[in-house]
Amino acid sequence: LRTSAMNFDHVGKAYLCLFQVATFKGWIQIMNDAIDSREVGKQPIRETNIYMYLYFVFFIIFGSFFTLNLFIGVIIDNFNEQKKKAGGSLEMFMTEDQKKYYIV
């Protein structure tokens, strides 16, 4: 009996799975594995844990969309603060040669 590499058998792997679901990278396979899972040592049965669909739907709505937007908002806010400190221009990200062309 071999379990999937991405599973919820260990807290660390579970966090990694949820992070992968939050980024929408391979989340369908993780969801299908969770829905098919049974007790330890037993073979999976297709769609034996139907209620896990609700878990993933709620996690994607609240965990992914809300948290990801919050995370992106913090990054944009920090970028705008750094931009204000630099005088309100994007010159802080430019090399000296780029600044010459930007000023012209």
Secondary structure, 3 states (H helix, E strand, C coil): CCCCCCCCCCHHHHHHHHHHHHCCCCHHHHHHHHHHCCCCCCCCCCCCCCCHHHHHHHHHHHHHHHHHHHHHHHHHHHHHHHHHHCCCCCHHHCCHHHHHHHHC
